[in-house]
């Protein structure tokens, strides 16, 4: 994973368990929000997995594709590409039919001061999509932000714990879940709601945020001293495999890694790999946004790339000046403002 080509190949390499599940999945897969952070690698993984499964199903990538060349790259990977703004009713209605939908659309950054648009994207639009694809299987990306901050020694919230979103972004994401649940029940549409936090790869994520700070000789704020991270390739795999678990009412799943990651320890390790000194500000508080994904691991196995490998690969990526997406996670936020 030392350059973008090798990273993309690793992210889109299907494990046999995914291929087996895709072999059981009937019909095409449409991916909405295919040009976001998670979308391109998930589309490539789906294309490769469907090809290995030999089902002949299509993978249809839908997005506005505002970045130059992003649509062509997915076409070259074997996806059918449909440029569309699904917030437009006519564009949404004109999308191809599909038996399976992966919903990745969401708004997070710029929420503060733009709450109305955040709610329109995160809570209103999912209902329109659920109406358009009534009866299809839908795997919809949600977030662990629907949970409250919990004691760091708790192991994190399980799917059975009460939600308690902090801030407008998190509340709008819970709104998305509630709206999708409504349409699942009303229309008999099987759904999976995937509460993800935080996906990482070498171009973005919590570890990249830390490595960039360290390389710039900035102090690392430890107020939020613990977090969950998970290899993005695993996040994509589980989101696809969850289609077979879609149900009415929706199947709800926490998706993250098995560790409660110490930010101090991760930063210290990254600093050693980068050849710099780690310096810190503040002290760790006793709560953090944490999820227990043991149910996910029981169903789908453990991530194929663990924290040690992620730390090493991230430091090498930063040290050699490889390209970044420049999309900070703001995982340190404790007031829900992004």
Secondary structure, 3 states (H helix, E strand, C coil): CCCHHHHHHHHCCCCHHHHHHHHHCCCCEEEECCCCCCHHHHHHHHHHHHHHHCCCCCEEEEECCCCCCHHHHHHHHCCEEEECCCCCHHHHHCCCCCCEEEECCCCCCCCCCCHHHHHHHHHHHHHHHHHHCCCCEEEEEEEHHHCCCEEHHHCCECCCCCCCCCHHHHHHHHHHHHHHHHHHHHHCCCEEEEEECCEEECCECHHHHHHHHHHCCCCEECCCCEECCEEHHHHHHHHHHHHHHCECCCEEEEECCCCCEEHHHHHHHHHHHHCCCCCEECCCCCEECCECCHHHHHHHCCCCCCHHHHHHHHHHHHHCCCCCCCCCCCCCCCCCCC
